[in-house]
Amino acid sequence: MNQTTLDIIILASMAGVFVLGFWRKLPVGIIMVLASVVALLVGGFGISFRHIVEGSHYFILLMSQIVMGMFFIKIMEATGALDAIARIILSWTVRSPLLLLAILAVFVMFPAMFTGSTPVSVLTTGVIVAKMLQRIGVPKLETGVIIAIAALAGQSAPPVNVMVMIICTSTFMPYQGFELPLALVCFPQAILTAWAYGLKYVKRENLKALVDEDRRDGKLVENGWVILKLFSPIILLVGLMILPRVLLFSIPDPNTPFMFLASGILAMFTGVTKMKFIETSRKTIDSSLTVLILFIGMGVIVQTMSATGVSGLLATSVVALPLWALFVSVVIGPILLGGPVVPFGVAAILGPPLVLAFGAYNSVIVTSAISLLLSLGCLVPPTALSSLFAGEILGIKNYLTITKRAWPVALITIVIAVLMIYYANPIGKFLKV
């Protein structure tokens, strides 16, 4: 039996494990580990604990970023800072529905921008914004689309794009130069969606009535010093991210996990209410476990696919495709596989071969475009993470109605991503990346 035939058999056995795992409704991370064990057995490696252990640590830095990012967001939530900031934003934008919806869309993006996780955005700032949108008159389904799209846009937006990080790790490419290309696409994606689905329902007189209600109930913070305190953890976080890049060689880069930790510690003392540190820490770990297990599974499956030669088969197969078939593959593969395997898993499996296949194009722009396509997997069943969690917080039983309502946004995103890849070189030259 030649190596290609063996690789195909291994790939088929892994696919069988995925089908069986989804049928039994196992967590995706567990399914990935089981598929890896089966692949090692079929490939003649036995149950190689070396590959399993090494693989489980493959994304250790990304895992620490997610945990610390969750720590920061949970503290901001527990101290009432997130809710207070949302009400402040409403009072500042009471005369401009356009500006209000734009800021709320970015507010939903915020947690995912720093953790790389769509569910984190939906379940934190998404909950607050969902309540606000419904208060100002936006229907449930439209609210669900705004939350779902803003959350997946935040997942692709800078500074922390985990999908791009995964691809960079596997292709030995530095995680540099992605901020501007991603920002130019992701922020308009979220903001224009909020305008398209929510603007006709937002009236200035309703906004004024809500602000008056908050002021009457004592829920609106108007003291300048208190407002500065509420925003200080965000200011610190942004400062820690920007200053080391602006003042090169003067300020050391403390790395993302430390940035979240320092900002989270400051947030303990700047919120509206006191928080219980132990309880908040426990909630952080509970909320992070699902994502951490997913990353462990992804690391094990990447390690296994490299050891057995399956990743090489995928890479050579993709690179060998004619250009038209490559463009079709880059549209269909990341989106459809994003449903069952989730975008992070697809980024680990398909991302590197696709980037390498477009070797003649600017790799930064190509990788940015692929991350946009990967993020759309959050709308695809069976997981449909963005639609699922948006439906849960809004009480929409059939969460796929959100996916159906969001199809125009998905289609426009696909067109933009394909054009980014096709014109990657001139775009990269213009943006100087």
MIKOL-476120 format. One record per residue (C-alpha): residue in one letter; chain; y, x, z. Coordinates in steps of 0.2 Angstrom, whole numbers, plus 5000, padded with zeros to 4 digits. Last residue first. Layout:
<rs>
resn: A	chain: A	py: Y	px: X	pz: Z
...
</rs>
This chain:
<rs>
resn: V	chain: A	py: 5226	px: 5009	pz: 5020
resn: K	chain: A	py: 5243	px: 5010	pz: 5012
resn: L	chain: A	py: 5246	px: 4991	pz: 5011
resn: F	chain: A	py: 5250	px: 4993	pz: 4993
resn: K	chain: A	py: 5236	px: 5005	pz: 4989
resn: G	chain: A	py: 5224	px: 4995	pz: 4999
resn: I	chain: A	py: 5229	px: 4979	pz: 4989
resn: P	chain: A	py: 5228	px: 4989	pz: 4973
resn: N	chain: A	py: 5210	px: 4995	pz: 4977
resn: A	chain: A	py: 5203	px: 4979	pz: 4985
resn: Y	chain: A	py: 5208	px: 4968	pz: 4970
resn: Y	chain: A	py: 5191	px: 4961	pz: 4967
resn: I	chain: A	py: 5187	px: 4962	pz: 4986
resn: M	chain: A	py: 5203	px: 4953	pz: 4991
resn: L	chain: A	py: 5200	px: 4940	pz: 4978
resn: V	chain: A	py: 5183	px: 4936	pz: 4984
resn: A	chain: A	py: 5190	px: 4934	pz: 5002
resn: I	chain: A	py: 5204	px: 4923	pz: 4997
resn: V	chain: A	py: 5193	px: 4912	pz: 4987
resn: I	chain: A	py: 5181	px: 4910	pz: 5002
resn: T	chain: A	py: 5195	px: 4907	pz: 5014
resn: I	chain: A	py: 5201	px: 4893	pz: 5002
resn: L	chain: A	py: 5184	px: 4885	pz: 5002
resn: A	chain: A	py: 5182	px: 4886	pz: 5021
resn: V	chain: A	py: 5199	px: 4878	pz: 5023
resn: P	chain: A	py: 5194	px: 4864	pz: 5012
resn: W	chain: A	py: 5177	px: 4862	pz: 5021
resn: A	chain: A	py: 5185	px: 4859	pz: 5038
resn: R	chain: A	py: 5181	px: 4840	pz: 5039
resn: K	chain: A	py: 5163	px: 4843	pz: 5035
resn: T	chain: A	py: 5162	px: 4856	pz: 5049
resn: I	chain: A	py: 5170	px: 4845	pz: 5061
resn: T	chain: A	py: 5158	px: 4831	pz: 5057
resn: L	chain: A	py: 5144	px: 4844	pz: 5060
resn: Y	chain: A	py: 5149	px: 4842	pz: 5079
resn: N	chain: A	py: 5140	px: 4825	pz: 5079
resn: K	chain: A	py: 5143	px: 4820	pz: 5098
resn: I	chain: A	py: 5162	px: 4823	pz: 5098
resn: G	chain: A	py: 5167	px: 4824	pz: 5116
resn: L	chain: A	py: 5182	px: 4835	pz: 5113
resn: I	chain: A	py: 5176	px: 4850	pz: 5123
resn: E	chain: A	py: 5158	px: 4848	pz: 5116
resn: G	chain: A	py: 5164	px: 4846	pz: 5098
resn: A	chain: A	py: 5174	px: 4862	pz: 5098
resn: F	chain: A	py: 5159	px: 4871	pz: 5106
resn: L	chain: A	py: 5148	px: 4865	pz: 5091
resn: S	chain: A	py: 5161	px: 4867	pz: 5077
resn: S	chain: A	py: 5164	px: 4885	pz: 5082
resn: L	chain: A	py: 5146	px: 4890	pz: 5085
resn: A	chain: A	py: 5139	px: 4882	pz: 5070
resn: T	chain: A	py: 5121	px: 4886	pz: 5077
resn: P	chain: A	py: 5110	px: 4876	pz: 5066
resn: P	chain: A	py: 5121	px: 4874	pz: 5056
resn: V	chain: A	py: 5136	px: 4883	pz: 5047
resn: L	chain: A	py: 5154	px: 4882	pz: 5054
resn: C	chain: A	py: 5153	px: 4899	pz: 5064
resn: G	chain: A	py: 5145	px: 4906	pz: 5048
resn: L	chain: A	py: 5163	px: 4905	pz: 5041
resn: S	chain: A	py: 5167	px: 4921	pz: 5052
resn: L	chain: A	py: 5155	px: 4931	pz: 5040
resn: L	chain: A	py: 5166	px: 4927	pz: 5025
resn: L	chain: A	py: 5181	px: 4933	pz: 5034
resn: S	chain: A	py: 5172	px: 4949	pz: 5040
resn: I	chain: A	py: 5167	px: 4952	pz: 5022
resn: A	chain: A	py: 5186	px: 4952	pz: 5017
resn: S	chain: A	py: 5190	px: 4965	pz: 5030
resn: T	chain: A	py: 5175	px: 4976	pz: 5025
resn: V	chain: A	py: 5181	px: 4975	pz: 5007
resn: I	chain: A	py: 5199	px: 4979	pz: 5012
resn: V	chain: A	py: 5194	px: 4994	pz: 5022
resn: S	chain: A	py: 5181	px: 5000	pz: 5010
resn: N	chain: A	py: 5193	px: 5001	pz: 4995
resn: Y	chain: A	py: 5182	px: 4998	pz: 4980
resn: A	chain: A	py: 5170	px: 5010	pz: 4971
resn: G	chain: A	py: 5158	px: 5009	pz: 4985
resn: F	chain: A	py: 5156	px: 4990	pz: 4984
resn: A	chain: A	py: 5137	px: 4992	pz: 4987
resn: L	chain: A	py: 5141	px: 5002	pz: 5002
resn: V	chain: A	py: 5150	px: 4987	pz: 5010
resn: L	chain: A	py: 5136	px: 4975	pz: 5005
resn: P	chain: A	py: 5123	px: 4986	pz: 5013
resn: P	chain: A	py: 5133	px: 4989	pz: 5029
resn: G	chain: A	py: 5136	px: 4970	pz: 5032
resn: L	chain: A	py: 5119	px: 4963	pz: 5028
resn: I	chain: A	py: 5110	px: 4966	pz: 5044
resn: A	chain: A	py: 5122	px: 4971	pz: 5057
resn: A	chain: A	py: 5136	px: 4959	pz: 5051
resn: V	chain: A	py: 5122	px: 4945	pz: 5049
resn: G	chain: A	py: 5118	px: 4947	pz: 5067
resn: F	chain: A	py: 5137	px: 4946	pz: 5072
resn: P	chain: A	py: 5140	px: 4931	pz: 5061
resn: V	chain: A	py: 5126	px: 4920	pz: 5069
resn: V	chain: A	py: 5108	px: 4922	pz: 5064
resn: P	chain: A	py: 5104	px: 4904	pz: 5060
resn: G	chain: A	py: 5122	px: 4898	pz: 5054
resn: G	chain: A	py: 5128	px: 4915	pz: 5048
resn: L	chain: A	py: 5114	px: 4917	pz: 5036
resn: L	chain: A	py: 5123	px: 4904	pz: 5025
resn: I	chain: A	py: 5140	px: 4912	pz: 5026
resn: P	chain: A	py: 5135	px: 4931	pz: 5025
resn: G	chain: A	py: 5123	px: 4928	pz: 5011
resn: I	chain: A	py: 5132	px: 4916	pz: 4999
resn: V	chain: A	py: 5149	px: 4924	pz: 4996
resn: V	chain: A	py: 5143	px: 4942	pz: 4996
resn: S	chain: A	py: 5128	px: 4938	pz: 4986
resn: V	chain: A	py: 5138	px: 4929	pz: 4972
resn: F	chain: A	py: 5149	px: 4944	pz: 4971
resn: L	chain: A	py: 5134	px: 4956	pz: 4970
resn: A	chain: A	py: 5126	px: 4945	pz: 4956
resn: W	chain: A	py: 5142	px: 4947	pz: 4946
resn: L	chain: A	py: 5142	px: 4966	pz: 4949
resn: P	chain: A	py: 5124	px: 4969	pz: 4944
resn: L	chain: A	py: 5112	px: 4971	pz: 4959
resn: A	chain: A	py: 5105	px: 4988	pz: 4963
resn: V	chain: A	py: 5116	px: 4991	pz: 4978
resn: V	chain: A	py: 5109	px: 4975	pz: 4986
resn: S	chain: A	py: 5091	px: 4980	pz: 4983
resn: T	chain: A	py: 5094	px: 4998	pz: 4989
resn: A	chain: A	py: 5103	px: 4993	pz: 5005
resn: L	chain: A	py: 5090	px: 4979	pz: 5009
resn: L	chain: A	py: 5075	px: 4991	pz: 5006
resn: G	chain: A	py: 5084	px: 5004	pz: 5017
resn: S	chain: A	py: 5087	px: 4992	pz: 5031
resn: V	chain: A	py: 5068	px: 4988	pz: 5030
resn: G	chain: A	py: 5063	px: 5006	pz: 5032
resn: T	chain: A	py: 5053	px: 5003	pz: 5048
resn: A	chain: A	py: 5064	px: 5014	pz: 5059
resn: S	chain: A	py: 5081	px: 5007	pz: 5052
resn: M	chain: A	py: 5075	px: 4989	pz: 5053
resn: T	chain: A	py: 5069	px: 4992	pz: 5071
resn: Q	chain: A	py: 5086	px: 5000	pz: 5077
resn: V	chain: A	py: 5096	px: 4986	pz: 5069
resn: I	chain: A	py: 5084	px: 4973	pz: 5077
resn: V	chain: A	py: 5086	px: 4981	pz: 5094
resn: G	chain: A	py: 5105	px: 4982	pz: 5093
resn: M	chain: A	py: 5106	px: 4964	pz: 5087
resn: G	chain: A	py: 5095	px: 4958	pz: 5101
resn: I	chain: A	py: 5105	px: 4967	pz: 5114
resn: F	chain: A	py: 5121	px: 4960	pz: 5106
resn: L	chain: A	py: 5114	px: 4942	pz: 5107
resn: I	chain: A	py: 5109	px: 4945	pz: 5125
resn: L	chain: A	py: 5127	px: 4950	pz: 5129
resn: V	chain: A	py: 5134	px: 4935	pz: 5120
resn: T	chain: A	py: 5123	px: 4923	pz: 5130
resn: L	chain: A	py: 5126	px: 4933	pz: 5146
resn: S	chain: A	py: 5145	px: 4933	pz: 5145
resn: S	chain: A	py: 5149	px: 4916	pz: 5152
resn: D	chain: A	py: 5138	px: 4919	pz: 5167
resn: I	chain: A	py: 5145	px: 4936	pz: 5169
resn: T	chain: A	py: 5163	px: 4930	pz: 5169
resn: K	chain: A	py: 5158	px: 4915	pz: 5180
resn: R	chain: A	py: 5151	px: 4927	pz: 5193
resn: S	chain: A	py: 5167	px: 4937	pz: 5192
resn: T	chain: A	py: 5178	px: 4921	pz: 5195
resn: E	chain: A	py: 5167	px: 4916	pz: 5210
resn: I	chain: A	py: 5169	px: 4934	pz: 5218
resn: F	chain: A	py: 5188	px: 4935	pz: 5215
resn: K	chain: A	py: 5192	px: 4918	pz: 5221
resn: M	chain: A	py: 5209	px: 4914	pz: 5214
resn: K	chain: A	py: 5226	px: 4910	pz: 5221
resn: T	chain: A	py: 5238	px: 4898	pz: 5211
resn: V	chain: A	py: 5252	px: 4901	pz: 5198
resn: G	chain: A	py: 5247	px: 4918	pz: 5192
resn: T	chain: A	py: 5254	px: 4935	pz: 5194
resn: F	chain: A	py: 5243	px: 4943	pz: 5208
resn: M	chain: A	py: 5226	px: 4942	pz: 5200
resn: A	chain: A	py: 5234	px: 4944	pz: 5182
resn: L	chain: A	py: 5237	px: 4963	pz: 5187
resn: I	chain: A	py: 5219	px: 4966	pz: 5190
resn: G	chain: A	py: 5215	px: 4957	pz: 5173
resn: S	chain: A	py: 5228	px: 4968	pz: 5164
resn: A	chain: A	py: 5220	px: 4984	pz: 5171
resn: L	chain: A	py: 5202	px: 4978	pz: 5167
resn: F	chain: A	py: 5207	px: 4972	pz: 5150
resn: M	chain: A	py: 5215	px: 4989	pz: 5146
resn: F	chain: A	py: 5200	px: 4998	pz: 5154
resn: P	chain: A	py: 5188	px: 4990	pz: 5142
resn: T	chain: A	py: 5199	px: 4993	pz: 5127
resn: N	chain: A	py: 5201	px: 5012	pz: 5128
resn: P	chain: A	py: 5213	px: 5022	pz: 5139
resn: D	chain: A	py: 5222	px: 5030	pz: 5123
resn: P	chain: A	py: 5231	px: 5045	pz: 5130
resn: I	chain: A	py: 5251	px: 5044	pz: 5130
resn: S	chain: A	py: 5260	px: 5058	pz: 5123
resn: F	chain: A	py: 5248	px: 5064	pz: 5109
resn: L	chain: A	py: 5254	px: 5049	pz: 5098
resn: L	chain: A	py: 5268	px: 5038	pz: 5105
resn: V	chain: A	py: 5266	px: 5023	pz: 5093
resn: R	chain: A	py: 5247	px: 5022	pz: 5094
resn: P	chain: A	py: 5246	px: 5026	pz: 5113
resn: L	chain: A	py: 5260	px: 5013	pz: 5115
resn: I	chain: A	py: 5252	px: 4998	pz: 5106
resn: M	chain: A	py: 5236	px: 4994	pz: 5115
resn: L	chain: A	py: 5242	px: 4998	pz: 5132
resn: G	chain: A	py: 5259	px: 4988	pz: 5129
resn: V	chain: A	py: 5249	px: 4973	pz: 5122
resn: L	chain: A	py: 5239	px: 4972	pz: 5138
resn: L	chain: A	py: 5254	px: 4975	pz: 5149
resn: I	chain: A	py: 5264	px: 4961	pz: 5141
resn: I	chain: A	py: 5249	px: 4950	pz: 5142
resn: P	chain: A	py: 5247	px: 4954	pz: 5161
resn: S	chain: A	py: 5266	px: 4951	pz: 5163
resn: F	chain: A	py: 5267	px: 4934	pz: 5155
resn: L	chain: A	py: 5265	px: 4924	pz: 5171
resn: K	chain: A	py: 5277	px: 4936	pz: 5180
resn: L	chain: A	py: 5290	px: 4934	pz: 5167
resn: I	chain: A	py: 5289	px: 4915	pz: 5168
resn: V	chain: A	py: 5291	px: 4917	pz: 5187
resn: W	chain: A	py: 5306	px: 4927	pz: 5185
resn: G	chain: A	py: 5314	px: 4916	pz: 5173
resn: N	chain: A	py: 5311	px: 4900	pz: 5184
resn: E	chain: A	py: 5307	px: 4886	pz: 5172
resn: V	chain: A	py: 5288	px: 4882	pz: 5176
resn: L	chain: A	py: 5283	px: 4865	pz: 5171
resn: K	chain: A	py: 5270	px: 4856	pz: 5182
resn: G	chain: A	py: 5283	px: 4848	pz: 5194
resn: D	chain: A	py: 5277	px: 4831	pz: 5190
resn: R	chain: A	py: 5295	px: 4827	pz: 5183
resn: R	chain: A	py: 5296	px: 4843	pz: 5173
resn: D	chain: A	py: 5279	px: 4839	pz: 5165
resn: E	chain: A	py: 5284	px: 4821	pz: 5161
resn: D	chain: A	py: 5300	px: 4827	pz: 5154
resn: V	chain: A	py: 5291	px: 4839	pz: 5143
resn: L	chain: A	py: 5279	px: 4825	pz: 5137
resn: A	chain: A	py: 5293	px: 4814	pz: 5133
resn: K	chain: A	py: 5302	px: 4827	pz: 5123
resn: L	chain: A	py: 5286	px: 4830	pz: 5113
resn: N	chain: A	py: 5284	px: 4812	pz: 5109
resn: E	chain: A	py: 5302	px: 4811	pz: 5103
resn: R	chain: A	py: 5299	px: 4826	pz: 5091
resn: K	chain: A	py: 5284	px: 4818	pz: 5083
resn: V	chain: A	py: 5267	px: 4827	pz: 5080
resn: Y	chain: A	py: 5254	px: 4817	pz: 5070
resn: K	chain: A	py: 5259	px: 4822	pz: 5052
resn: L	chain: A	py: 5259	px: 4841	pz: 5058
resn: G	chain: A	py: 5241	px: 4841	pz: 5064
resn: Y	chain: A	py: 5228	px: 4844	pz: 5050
resn: A	chain: A	py: 5239	px: 4854	pz: 5037
resn: W	chain: A	py: 5250	px: 4862	pz: 5050
resn: A	chain: A	py: 5236	px: 4868	pz: 5061
resn: T	chain: A	py: 5227	px: 4874	pz: 5046
resn: L	chain: A	py: 5242	px: 4883	pz: 5040
resn: I	chain: A	py: 5243	px: 4892	pz: 5057
resn: A	chain: A	py: 5225	px: 4897	pz: 5058
resn: Q	chain: A	py: 5223	px: 4904	pz: 5040
resn: P	chain: A	py: 5241	px: 4911	pz: 5041
resn: F	chain: A	py: 5236	px: 4922	pz: 5056
resn: C	chain: A	py: 5219	px: 4927	pz: 5049
resn: V	chain: A	py: 5225	px: 4933	pz: 5032
resn: L	chain: A	py: 5240	px: 4945	pz: 5035
resn: A	chain: A	py: 5232	px: 4950	pz: 5052
resn: L	chain: A	py: 5216	px: 4956	pz: 5044
resn: P	chain: A	py: 5225	px: 4967	pz: 5031
resn: L	chain: A	py: 5237	px: 4974	pz: 5044
resn: E	chain: A	py: 5224	px: 4978	pz: 5058
resn: F	chain: A	py: 5210	px: 4985	pz: 5048
resn: G	chain: A	py: 5217	px: 5003	pz: 5046
resn: Q	chain: A	py: 5206	px: 5011	pz: 5058
resn: Y	chain: A	py: 5188	px: 5008	pz: 5065
resn: P	chain: A	py: 5181	px: 5024	pz: 5058
resn: M	chain: A	py: 5167	px: 5023	pz: 5045
resn: F	chain: A	py: 5150	px: 5029	pz: 5050
resn: T	chain: A	py: 5142	px: 5015	pz: 5040
resn: S	chain: A	py: 5132	px: 5007	pz: 5054
resn: T	chain: A	py: 5146	px: 5009	pz: 5067
resn: C	chain: A	py: 5159	px: 5003	pz: 5054
resn: I	chain: A	py: 5149	px: 4987	pz: 5051
resn: I	chain: A	py: 5147	px: 4983	pz: 5069
resn: M	chain: A	py: 5166	px: 4986	pz: 5072
resn: V	chain: A	py: 5170	px: 4975	pz: 5057
resn: M	chain: A	py: 5160	px: 4961	pz: 5065
resn: V	chain: A	py: 5167	px: 4964	pz: 5082
resn: N	chain: A	py: 5185	px: 4962	pz: 5076
resn: V	chain: A	py: 5195	px: 4967	pz: 5091
resn: P	chain: A	py: 5214	px: 4971	pz: 5087
resn: P	chain: A	py: 5215	px: 4961	pz: 5076
resn: A	chain: A	py: 5209	px: 4945	pz: 5068
resn: S	chain: A	py: 5192	px: 4940	pz: 5063
resn: Q	chain: A	py: 5186	px: 4932	pz: 5079
resn: G	chain: A	py: 5204	px: 4924	pz: 5080
resn: A	chain: A	py: 5201	px: 4916	pz: 5064
resn: L	chain: A	py: 5185	px: 4909	pz: 5071
resn: A	chain: A	py: 5194	px: 4901	pz: 5085
resn: A	chain: A	py: 5209	px: 4895	pz: 5075
resn: I	chain: A	py: 5197	px: 4886	pz: 5063
resn: A	chain: A	py: 5187	px: 4878	pz: 5077
resn: I	chain: A	py: 5202	px: 4872	pz: 5087
resn: I	chain: A	py: 5212	px: 4865	pz: 5072
resn: V	chain: A	py: 5196	px: 4857	pz: 5065
resn: G	chain: A	py: 5192	px: 4849	pz: 5082
resn: T	chain: A	py: 5210	px: 4843	pz: 5084
resn: E	chain: A	py: 5208	px: 4834	pz: 5067
resn: L	chain: A	py: 5192	px: 4826	pz: 5073
resn: K	chain: A	py: 5200	px: 4820	pz: 5090
resn: P	chain: A	py: 5216	px: 4813	pz: 5083
resn: V	chain: A	py: 5233	px: 4822	pz: 5086
resn: G	chain: A	py: 5245	px: 4812	pz: 5096
resn: I	chain: A	py: 5255	px: 4824	pz: 5107
resn: R	chain: A	py: 5243	px: 4822	pz: 5122
resn: Q	chain: A	py: 5228	px: 4825	pz: 5110
resn: L	chain: A	py: 5235	px: 4841	pz: 5104
resn: M	chain: A	py: 5239	px: 4846	pz: 5122
resn: K	chain: A	py: 5221	px: 4843	pz: 5128
resn: A	chain: A	py: 5214	px: 4852	pz: 5114
resn: V	chain: A	py: 5226	px: 4867	pz: 5117
resn: I	chain: A	py: 5220	px: 4868	pz: 5135
resn: V	chain: A	py: 5201	px: 4868	pz: 5130
resn: G	chain: A	py: 5204	px: 4880	pz: 5116
resn: T	chain: A	py: 5213	px: 4892	pz: 5128
resn: T	chain: A	py: 5196	px: 4894	pz: 5137
resn: L	chain: A	py: 5180	px: 4887	pz: 5130
resn: V	chain: A	py: 5186	px: 4888	pz: 5111
resn: S	chain: A	py: 5192	px: 4905	pz: 5113
resn: V	chain: A	py: 5177	px: 4912	pz: 5121
resn: P	chain: A	py: 5165	px: 4903	pz: 5109
resn: T	chain: A	py: 5173	px: 4912	pz: 5094
resn: S	chain: A	py: 5170	px: 4929	pz: 5101
resn: G	chain: A	py: 5179	px: 4946	pz: 5096
resn: T	chain: A	py: 5184	px: 4948	pz: 5114
resn: F	chain: A	py: 5203	px: 4952	pz: 5112
resn: M	chain: A	py: 5207	px: 4942	pz: 5096
resn: A	chain: A	py: 5194	px: 4929	pz: 5102
resn: P	chain: A	py: 5205	px: 4926	pz: 5118
resn: F	chain: A	py: 5221	px: 4924	pz: 5108
resn: M	chain: A	py: 5216	px: 4914	pz: 5093
resn: V	chain: A	py: 5219	px: 4897	pz: 5103
resn: F	chain: A	py: 5236	px: 4903	pz: 5108
resn: V	chain: A	py: 5239	px: 4908	pz: 5089
resn: A	chain: A	py: 5235	px: 4890	pz: 5084
resn: L	chain: A	py: 5246	px: 4884	pz: 5099
resn: I	chain: A	py: 5261	px: 4895	pz: 5093
resn: A	chain: A	py: 5259	px: 4888	pz: 5075
resn: L	chain: A	py: 5258	px: 4870	pz: 5081
resn: L	chain: A	py: 5274	px: 4872	pz: 5092
resn: L	chain: A	py: 5284	px: 4881	pz: 5078
resn: L	chain: A	py: 5281	px: 4867	pz: 5065
resn: P	chain: A	py: 5283	px: 4853	pz: 5078
resn: S	chain: A	py: 5301	px: 4861	pz: 5082
resn: R	chain: A	py: 5312	px: 4853	pz: 5095
resn: V	chain: A	py: 5300	px: 4854	pz: 5109
resn: T	chain: A	py: 5296	px: 4872	pz: 5105
resn: W	chain: A	py: 5301	px: 4880	pz: 5122
resn: S	chain: A	py: 5295	px: 4866	pz: 5132
resn: L	chain: A	py: 5278	px: 4866	pz: 5124
resn: I	chain: A	py: 5277	px: 4885	pz: 5126
resn: I	chain: A	py: 5280	px: 4883	pz: 5144
resn: R	chain: A	py: 5266	px: 4870	pz: 5146
resn: A	chain: A	py: 5254	px: 4882	pz: 5137
resn: I	chain: A	py: 5259	px: 4896	pz: 5149
resn: A	chain: A	py: 5256	px: 4886	pz: 5164
resn: D	chain: A	py: 5239	px: 4881	pz: 5158
resn: L	chain: A	py: 5234	px: 4899	pz: 5154
resn: A	chain: A	py: 5242	px: 4905	pz: 5171
resn: G	chain: A	py: 5232	px: 4893	pz: 5182
resn: T	chain: A	py: 5225	px: 4908	pz: 5192
resn: A	chain: A	py: 5207	px: 4904	pz: 5186
resn: E	chain: A	py: 5212	px: 4904	pz: 5168
resn: M	chain: A	py: 5221	px: 4920	pz: 5168
resn: I	chain: A	py: 5206	px: 4927	pz: 5178
resn: K	chain: A	py: 5194	px: 4920	pz: 5166
resn: I	chain: A	py: 5203	px: 4928	pz: 5151
resn: F	chain: A	py: 5204	px: 4945	pz: 5159
resn: F	chain: A	py: 5186	px: 4945	pz: 5164
resn: M	chain: A	py: 5180	px: 4939	pz: 5147
resn: G	chain: A	py: 5189	px: 4954	pz: 5139
resn: M	chain: A	py: 5180	px: 4965	pz: 5152
resn: V	chain: A	py: 5163	px: 4958	pz: 5147
resn: I	chain: A	py: 5167	px: 4958	pz: 5128
resn: Q	chain: A	py: 5173	px: 4976	pz: 5129
resn: S	chain: A	py: 5158	px: 4982	pz: 5138
resn: M	chain: A	py: 5147	px: 4974	pz: 5125
resn: L	chain: A	py: 5156	px: 4982	pz: 5111
resn: L	chain: A	py: 5154	px: 4999	pz: 5120
resn: I	chain: A	py: 5135	px: 4996	pz: 5123
resn: F	chain: A	py: 5132	px: 4991	pz: 5105
resn: Y	chain: A	py: 5116	px: 5002	pz: 5102
resn: H	chain: A	py: 5111	px: 5001	pz: 5120
resn: S	chain: A	py: 5097	px: 4988	pz: 5117
resn: G	chain: A	py: 5092	px: 4998	pz: 5101
resn: E	chain: A	py: 5088	px: 5013	pz: 5112
resn: V	chain: A	py: 5077	px: 5003	pz: 5123
resn: I	chain: A	py: 5068	px: 4994	pz: 5110
resn: H	chain: A	py: 5066	px: 5009	pz: 5099
resn: R	chain: A	py: 5059	px: 5019	pz: 5113
resn: F	chain: A	py: 5048	px: 5005	pz: 5119
resn: S	chain: A	py: 5038	px: 5006	pz: 5103
resn: I	chain: A	py: 5026	px: 4991	pz: 5104
resn: G	chain: A	py: 5015	px: 4998	pz: 5090
resn: F	chain: A	py: 5023	px: 5008	pz: 5077
resn: G	chain: A	py: 5012	px: 5002	pz: 5063
resn: G	chain: A	py: 5025	px: 4993	pz: 5053
resn: V	chain: A	py: 5017	px: 4976	pz: 5057
resn: L	chain: A	py: 5018	px: 4980	pz: 5076
resn: L	chain: A	py: 5036	px: 4987	pz: 5074
resn: A	chain: A	py: 5041	px: 4971	pz: 5064
resn: V	chain: A	py: 5033	px: 4960	pz: 5077
resn: V	chain: A	py: 5043	px: 4968	pz: 5091
resn: S	chain: A	py: 5059	px: 4967	pz: 5081
resn: A	chain: A	py: 5056	px: 4948	pz: 5078
resn: L	chain: A	py: 5053	px: 4946	pz: 5096
resn: V	chain: A	py: 5070	px: 4955	pz: 5100
resn: M	chain: A	py: 5079	px: 4945	pz: 5087
resn: I	chain: A	py: 5072	px: 4928	pz: 5094
resn: I	chain: A	py: 5078	px: 4933	pz: 5111
resn: G	chain: A	py: 5095	px: 4936	pz: 5105
resn: V	chain: A	py: 5095	px: 4919	pz: 5096
resn: P	chain: A	py: 5091	px: 4910	pz: 5111
resn: L	chain: A	py: 5074	px: 4900	pz: 5109
resn: K	chain: A	py: 5074	px: 4882	pz: 5101
resn: R	chain: A	py: 5056	px: 4882	pz: 5098
resn: W	chain: A	py: 5059	px: 4878	pz: 5079
resn: F	chain: A	py: 5073	px: 4891	pz: 5080
resn: G	chain: A	py: 5060	px: 4904	pz: 5086
resn: L	chain: A	py: 5047	px: 4899	pz: 5073
resn: V	chain: A	py: 5059	px: 4901	pz: 5059
resn: F	chain: A	py: 5065	px: 4917	pz: 5066
resn: V	chain: A	py: 5047	px: 4924	pz: 5069
resn: G	chain: A	py: 5043	px: 4920	pz: 5051
resn: A	chain: A	py: 5058	px: 4929	pz: 5044
resn: M	chain: A	py: 5052	px: 4944	pz: 5054
resn: S	chain: A	py: 5035	px: 4943	pz: 5046
resn: A	chain: A	py: 5043	px: 4941	pz: 5029
resn: L	chain: A	py: 5054	px: 4957	pz: 5032
resn: I	chain: A	py: 5038	px: 4967	pz: 5037
resn: I	chain: A	py: 5029	px: 4961	pz: 5022
resn: I	chain: A	py: 5043	px: 4966	pz: 5011
resn: D	chain: A	py: 5044	px: 4983	pz: 5019
resn: L	chain: A	py: 5025	px: 4986	pz: 5017
resn: T	chain: A	py: 5027	px: 4982	pz: 4998
resn: T	chain: A	py: 5041	px: 4994	pz: 4997
resn: Q	chain: A	py: 5032	px: 5008	pz: 5006
resn: N	chain: A	py: 5017	px: 5007	pz: 4995
resn: M	chain: A	py: 5000	px: 5000	pz: 5000
</rs>
